[in-house]
């Protein structure tokens, strides 16, 4: 049983010169006292035809600090426009747009890299086109210096992105061109890095979540032909008494042993996941003073049980103001993070302890905590863990973001390199079919298409882009697809690399082609 199943059943370059038309709208600056006491940025949000932006996308408007973490600023909304109260620091703004010729994607406006710090009116599409063009030109210069191959289509996109922008329609056209150019440049740089490796990365971990390990020979062959690393099933909580029988390890034992027999490296769980479905009912009412020693006991006991057998373990998950059942303060979360990581080391002297994180762009942090405090993003949580002396070995990052383009994904991933820890992409998936998937754990969830509606080909293209990006970065040691097959109860809608009958999808074959090209194909 994997974590998702359990939840289901348990309930660097300088800025370049830009055309004047892409420097953003600097007209009509409102006064700081224009009928309101607080300085604000007024944002005009329109579709490519000039009509007000659709409500669903308009609600994604987010004020961010210049490091790209959300700020809980008050936003007043009306059809096609909004007012953002300015904080005491510069901000950039993100918003999801439907960009003809590219897809539905988040875009950023950052006022030439300086941020917005004074009251002003902006036309988001125009400012976003300027921001994207500047960022792409910076990456273009990096690619040239690195010797990456920049093909004619990329040059054409970059040229089109720099054309004169006089209205919203032109801004959207420029955005489409610069979005494509940025993605192509990010991947050109990644391929260039891979080509310069002294030897293939035979130690790179291609992972998958193996909840179906008991399914028989067909499943085993499906796994072994692509994967040398596996996220195993999690243990099950039982009754409160007797204490020594609170945990049932049967599923975890079975899946770890299955991996070891087949020489697949397993990753298990420690495990502190402070969400309702992952917490037995009897534990939910406990105070902080009791839950800390209980998690410490369980983590130490679990790591002791698998010492020498389990090289990697996820010790705490989504604690960055996402999984916080007891509404703990930041100081309390840091304490429990420190304690469970310490307990894991006491249980096993060799296990590599992972702090796992989701929602890297932290959209949830647009709103403050109930006590009014600013919510952590994953980055800010890890930074505070480091400052608080939390001893851990690995960073885990989930990457379910097809609505973010490849260049912005790279910009976010590169932020985490600052912590000087090995990084694993612990969970990643995207759909192979457009529309909802009633057999998945998210039956009403749909993600915007990337370069068009989701299909097996689009899924394979996205997989290729993500795996190429991650494999090219030595700081990243693993990437794990979640789930491997659409067997029912799978997490991401239509997200498996195989259909329910284990017939491989195109993405599964694409992964094999990449591994062969990189010299790291599996020896099943």
C-alpha positions, 0 to 999 in steps of 0.5 A, a space after each residue: 500500500 502506498 501513501 496515496 492508497 492509504 489516504 484513500 482508504 483511511 480517509 545568472 545573466 544581466 537584463 538585456 535591452 527590450 523594445 520600448 513596446 515591451 517595457 510595460 505600461 507606465 501610464 496613468 499611475 494612480 496617486 497613493 491617496 486616490 481614495 484609499 489609504 494603501 498603495 496598490 497596483 492595478 492589474 488589467 487582465 484580458 483575453 487575447 481578444 481584449 475581453 475580460 479574463 475568464 474568472 477561473 484564470 483571473 482567480 489565479 492572480 498572485 502577488 509574489 516576492 522577488 524570490 518567487 514565493 507568494 505574499 498574502 496581499 489583499 487583492 480586490 477583484 472585479 471583472 477583468 481587473 484587480 487591485 493588489 495592496 503593495 507590501 513593503 518590498 517589491 513584488 512580481 505578479 503571476 497569473 494563468 493565461 490561455 496563450 494561443 499557439 502555446 497553451 494555458 500556462 502561468 506567466 509572470 510580470 516583474 517590471 524589468 526585474 525590479 518588481 513593482 514597489 510603487 502604485 501603478 496601472 499595468 496591462 498584465 499581458 503586455 508586462 508579462 510579454 516583456 518579462 518573458 522576453 527578458 528572461 528568455 534573452 538571458 537564457 539565450 546568452 547563457 546557451 550561447 556561452 555554453 556552446 549549446 546548439 540553438 536551432 533555427 526554429 528557436 531563433 525564429 521564436 526569439 525574433 517573433 517574441 521581440 516584435 513590436 507590441 501595440 495591443 493585447 493581441 500582439 502581446 499574446 503573440 509575443 508571449 507564445 513565441 517567447 514561451 516556446 523559445 524559453 522551453 527550447 533553450 532550456 532543453 537545448 542547454 540540458 541536452 548540451 550538459 548531458 553531452 558533456 558528461 564524462 560518462 553516463 549517470 549509471 547511479 541515477 535513480 529512475 523510480 516508480 511507485 510500486 503498489 502493484 508489486 504483487 500483480 504478477 510477472 507482467 507487472 514485474 517485467 514492466 517495472 524492471 525494464 525501466 526502473 532501478 528505484 522504487 517507492 515502496 508501500 507504507 505501513 498501516 496504523 492500527 489501534 492505540 493499544 497495545 502500544 507495541 502493535 500500533 503499526 502493521 508492517 506487512 505491506 512495507 515488508 512485502 514491497 521492500 523484500 520484493 525490491 531487494 530480491 530483484 535488485 531494485 533500490 527501495 525507498 520507504 517511509 519513516 514517517 510523519 505526515 500530519 494530514 487527516 487521512 494519514 493519521 489514526 483517529 485516536 492520534 488526531 485529538 492528542 496535544 503537541 506534547 504527546 504527538 512529538 514523542 509518538 512520531 519520534 517512537 514510530 520513526 525510530 522503530 521503523 528505521 531500526 526495523 529496516 536498518 541496512 535494508 532501506 537506503 532511503 526513507 521519506 521522514 516527513 512530508 508536506 509540512 510547509 503549511 500544507 499538512 498541518 492537522 494540529 494547526 501547529 506553529 512554525 516553531 512547533 513544526 520545526 521542532 517535530 521536523 528536527 525530532 523525527 529526522 533525529 529519530 530516523 538516524 537513531 534507528 538507522 545509521 545509514 538511511 538517507 533521510 528525506 524531507 519531502 515537499 509538494 506545491 513548489 510554487 506554493 499557490 496556497 500561500 496567497 492566503 495567510 495562516 489562521 494566526 495571520 502569519 505568512 505561510 511557508 513555501 517549500 523553499 522557505 520551510 527548508 531554509 528555516 529547517 537549515 537555520 534551525 539545525 535540522 539534520 537531514 540528507 535529501 530534499 524531495 520535490 514533487 512536480 505535478 505542474 504541467 501548467 508551468 512551462 519548462 523554463 519556469 520549472 527549471 528556474 524553480 528547481 534551480 532555487 533548491 540547489 542552494 541548500 547543497 543537498 542531493 535532490 530527488 523528484 519524488 512524484 511526477 505525472 501528467 495525463 495521457 487523456 484530456 478530461 477527468 478520470 473517475 477511476 483516479 483519486 482526483 476524479 474531478 481534477 483536470 489540468 490545462 493542456 500543454 501545447 494542446 490537449 493531453 494525449 499519449 503523445 503529449 504526455 510522452 513529450 512532457 515526460 521527455 522534457 522533464 526527464 531531460 531537464 532533471 537528468 542533466 543536473 548533477 544535483 538531482 539524483 532521482 526521479 519517480 513517476 507516480 503512479 505507474 499504471 491507471 489501475 484504479 485508485 491511481 493518483 493523477 488522472 490518466 497519469 500512469 505510464 500504462 493502461 489498467 491492463 498494463 499495456 504500455 503508453 507511448 511515454 513508457 516507450 519514450 522513457 526507454 528511448 531516453 535511457 538508451 540514448 543516455 547509455 543507462 538502459 535497464 538490464 531487466 
